Amino acid sequence: MTLARTMLSYYELTKPKVVALIVFTAVVGMFLSTPGMVPWDALVYGTLGIGLAASSAAVINHILDRQVDAKMARTRGRPLPTGSLQLWPSLVFALVLGATAMAMLALLVNPLTAWLTLLSLIGYAVIYTVYLKRATPQNIVIGGAAGAAPPVLGWTAVTGELHGHALLLFLIIFVWTPPHFWALAIARKDEYAAVDIPMLPVTHGNEFTRLHILLYTILLLPISILPWVTGMSGIVYLLGALGLGSVFLYYALALRRRPTDALAMKTFGYSITYLLGLFTFLLADHYLPPVFTL
């Protein structure tokens, strides 16, 4: 294998699309934590540290799930199942990424962010992947706490302390995670069943899962407007949240009425657009002149 292909395989191990979304929400958390510009050192080192930690967690997830990945159509082309990369070099890669992230955050950002990032890494890469994923159909609900942490990490990277507004951002992602992932799980139900992973559609059926996607989406609507209710954001964010949430609710209702794998994947795809859009509105609203806020 050429050097370029090997490097590309290692890059693929880090789940770059997932990490990009994580870093984006973390950076938004940084900007929302201060009325002015984020200090350059917190922005640069915080972003790098959080991104490297998320990449390390992704590589560990690949390592621990390599045998399951080899049996699923969605994942059998990943570097470890195909043999493009070997186990031990991949593990060293994960440890280097994680150690670099922790050192950067602890020494160049602040200890609180380093500790919270470490807890998130362990939560996703170990507790979720090793135990929760195979132990309960509520795996994605409980494990979602690790995935909801990035905006909190971004906030603490700038301020060095936890804040109620940062926890609101955590809550939004925490409630968004189940309908986001369960839509994918419906479309991939047979693959999860074949490898004995108890995703909700496998253990309780698609109809039960579609109902819970709808219920979580309904719950997400009022939670998404809490930043406006608490004065964290203004009318532009409120309108954006209501618009984005209405479309998400439309998909959840449509999936409830017309249960197809194609619609489940469209719902999954829109859920990503929803989160990106919501955090974009938060960021834009934060820096709008006062005339645009209520």
C-alpha positions in Angstrom: 0.0 0.0 0.0 1.3 3.5 -0.8 2.1 6.0 1.9 -0.8 8.2 0.6 -3.3 5.4 0.9 -2.1 4.5 4.3 -2.4 8.0 5.5 -5.9 8.2 4.0 -6.8 5.0 5.9 -5.7 6.5 9.2 -7.6 9.6 8.4 -10.7 7.5 7.8 -10.3 5.8 11.2 -10.9 9.2 12.9 -14.4 9.5 11.4 -13.7 13.0 10.0 -17.4 13.8 9.2 -18.5 13.0 12.8 -15.5 14.9 14.2 -16.2 17.9 12.1 -19.7 18.1 13.6 -18.3 17.7 17.1 -15.7 20.5 16.5 -18.3 22.8 15.0 -20.6 22.6 18.0 -17.6 23.0 20.3 -16.5 26.1 18.5 -20.0 27.6 18.6 -19.9 26.9 22.4 -16.7 28.9 22.6 -18.1 31.9 20.8 -21.4 31.9 22.8 -19.4 31.9 26.0 -18.1 35.5 25.5 -19.7 38.7 24.2 -16.6 39.5 22.2 -13.9 37.6 20.3 -12.7 34.3 21.6 -9.1 34.5 22.8 -6.9 33.1 20.1 -5.2 30.5 22.4 -8.4 29.1 23.6 -9.8 29.0 20.1 -6.7 27.3 18.5 -5.6 24.9 21.3 -9.2 24.2 22.4 -10.3 23.3 19.0 -7.3 21.2 18.3 -7.5 19.4 21.6 -11.2 18.7 21.4 -10.8 17.5 17.8 -7.9 15.3 18.6 -9.7 13.7 21.5 -12.8 13.1 19.4 -10.5 11.5 16.7 -8.9 9.3 19.3 -12.3 8.1 20.5 -13.3 7.4 17.0 -10.2 5.3 16.4 -10.8 3.3 19.6 -14.4 2.8 18.5 -13.1 1.3 15.2 -10.7 -1.0 17.0 -13.3 -2.3 19.5 -16.0 -2.7 16.8 -13.7 -4.2 14.1 -15.3 -7.7 14.2 -18.8 -6.3 14.2 -17.9 -3.9 11.4 -16.7 -6.7 9.3 -20.2 -8.3 9.3 -22.2 -5.1 8.5 -22.6 -3.8 4.9 -22.4 -0.2 6.2 -19.1 -0.7 7.9 -17.3 -3.7 6.3 -15.3 -1.4 4.0 -13.6 0.4 7.0 -9.8 0.1 7.2 -9.6 -2.5 10.0 -12.1 -5.0 8.6 -10.5 -4.8 5.1 -7.0 -5.3 6.5 -5.8 -1.9 5.2 -4.6 -1.2 8.7 -3.5 -3.5 11.5 -4.7 -3.5 15.1 -1.6 -2.5 17.0 -0.5 0.5 14.9 -4.1 1.7 15.0 -4.1 1.5 18.8 -0.8 3.4 19.0 -2.3 6.0 16.7 -5.4 6.3 19.0 -3.2 6.7 22.1 -1.0 9.3 20.5 -4.0 11.3 19.5 -5.5 11.0 22.9 -2.4 11.8 24.8 -1.6 14.8 22.6 -5.2 16.1 23.1 -5.0 15.8 26.9 -1.6 17.4 27.2 -2.7 20.3 24.9 -5.9 20.9 26.8 -4.4 20.6 30.3 -1.3 22.7 29.6 -2.5 25.2 27.0 -6.2 25.6 27.8 -7.3 24.6 31.3 -7.6 21.5 33.5 -11.4 21.6 33.7 -11.7 21.2 29.9 -9.1 18.5 29.9 -10.9 16.5 32.5 -14.3 16.9 30.9 -12.9 15.9 27.5 -11.3 12.8 29.0 -14.6 11.8 30.6 -16.3 12.3 27.3 -13.7 10.2 25.5 -14.0 7.4 28.0 -17.8 7.7 27.9 -18.0 7.2 24.1 -15.0 5.0 23.4 -15.2 2.7 26.4 -18.5 2.9 28.3 -20.8 3.2 25.2 -18.8 1.1 22.8 -17.8 -1.7 25.1 -20.8 -1.9 27.4 -23.9 0.2 26.6 -24.0 -0.6 22.9 -24.4 -4.3 23.6 -26.3 -4.1 26.9 -29.5 -2.2 26.4 -31.8 -0.8 23.7 -31.4 2.6 25.5 -27.7 2.6 24.6 -27.9 5.6 22.4 -29.9 7.6 25.0 -27.5 6.9 27.8 -24.4 7.1 25.7 -25.6 10.3 24.1 -24.3 12.2 27.0 -20.8 11.9 25.7 -21.8 13.1 22.2 -23.6 16.1 23.8 -20.5 17.3 25.6 -18.6 19.3 22.8 -20.4 22.7 23.3 -19.8 22.4 27.0 -16.1 21.7 26.3 -15.9 24.7 24.0 -17.5 26.9 26.7 -15.2 25.8 29.4 -12.1 26.2 27.2 -12.8 29.9 27.1 -14.2 30.6 30.6 -12.7 27.8 32.7 -16.1 27.2 34.3 -19.4 25.5 33.7 -22.4 27.7 33.0 -26.1 27.0 32.7 -26.2 28.2 29.1 -23.6 25.6 28.2 -25.8 23.0 29.8 -28.7 24.1 27.6 -26.5 23.4 24.5 -25.7 20.0 26.1 -29.5 19.3 26.6 -30.3 20.1 23.0 -27.8 17.7 21.6 -28.7 15.1 24.2 -32.4 15.1 23.2 -31.5 15.4 19.5 -29.3 12.2 19.5 -32.0 9.5 19.9 -34.3 10.6 16.9 -31.1 11.2 14.9 -29.6 7.8 15.4 -32.8 5.7 15.7 -33.7 6.8 12.1 -30.5 5.3 10.9 -31.1 2.2 13.1 -34.5 1.6 11.5 -32.9 1.6 8.0 -30.1 -0.7 9.3 -32.2 -2.9 11.5 -31.3 -6.2 9.9 -27.6 -5.5 10.1 -27.8 -4.7 13.8 -29.9 -7.8 14.4 -27.3 -10.0 12.6 -24.6 -8.9 14.9 -26.7 -9.1 18.1 -26.6 -5.3 18.9 -29.8 -4.5 20.7 -30.8 -1.3 18.9 -34.3 -0.2 19.7 -35.8 -1.3 16.3 -34.2 -4.8 16.9 -35.6 -5.3 20.4 -38.9 -3.4 20.2 -39.7 -3.2 16.5 -39.8 -0.3 13.9 -43.3 0.9 15.0 -42.2 1.4 18.6 -39.0 3.1 17.4 -40.9 5.5 15.0 -43.2 6.5 17.9 -40.2 7.3 20.1 -38.6 9.3 17.2 -41.7 11.3 17.1 -41.9 11.8 20.9 -38.3 12.9 21.1 -38.7 15.3 18.2 -41.8 16.8 19.9 -39.7 17.2 23.1 -36.9 18.7 21.1 -39.0 21.6 19.9 -39.6 23.3 23.3 -36.1 22.5 24.5 -34.6 24.1 21.4 -36.2 27.4 22.2 -34.8 27.5 25.8 -31.9 29.6 24.7 -34.4 32.3 23.7 -36.5 31.8 26.8 -33.5 32.3 29.1 -32.2 35.3 27.2 -29.2 33.5 25.8 -30.3 34.3 22.2 -32.7 36.5 20.4 -35.6 36.5 17.9 -33.5 35.4 14.9 -32.5 32.2 16.7 -36.1 31.6 17.8 -37.4 31.9 14.3 -34.6 29.6 13.0 -35.2 27.0 15.7 -38.9 26.9 15.1 -38.4 26.6 11.3 -35.8 23.9 11.6 -37.8 22.1 14.3 -41.0 22.2 12.2 -39.2 20.4 9.3 -37.8 17.8 11.7 -41.3 17.2 13.1 -42.6 16.9 9.5 -40.1 14.1 8.9 -40.9 12.4 12.2 -44.6 12.5 11.4 -44.0 11.3 7.8 -41.9 8.4 9.1 -44.7 7.5 11.5 -47.2 7.3 8.6 -45.0 6.0 5.8 -42.5 3.6 7.3 -39.8 3.1 4.6 -36.1 2.7 4.9 -35.6 5.5 2.3 -37.6 7.9 4.5 -35.7 6.8 7.6 -32.5 7.7 5.8 -33.9 11.1 4.7 -34.9 11.7 8.3 -31.4 10.8 9.5 -29.8 13.1 6.9 -32.1 16.0 7.8 -31.3 15.5 11.5 -27.7 16.4 10.7 -28.8 19.5 8.7 -31.0 20.4 11.7 -28.2 20.4 14.2 -25.8 22.3 11.9 -28.6 24.9 11.2 -29.5 25.3 14.8 -26.0 26.0 16.0 -25.4 28.3 13.0 -28.5 30.3 14.0 -27.1 30.4 17.6 -23.8 31.8 16.4 -25.3 34.3 14.0 -27.8 35.6 16.5 -25.0 36.0 19.1 -23.3 38.6 17.0 -26.3 40.4 15.5 -26.8 44.1 16.5 -29.3 44.6 19.3 -32.0 45.8 16.9 -32.4 42.2 15.7 -32.9 40.8 19.2 -35.8 40.7 21.6 
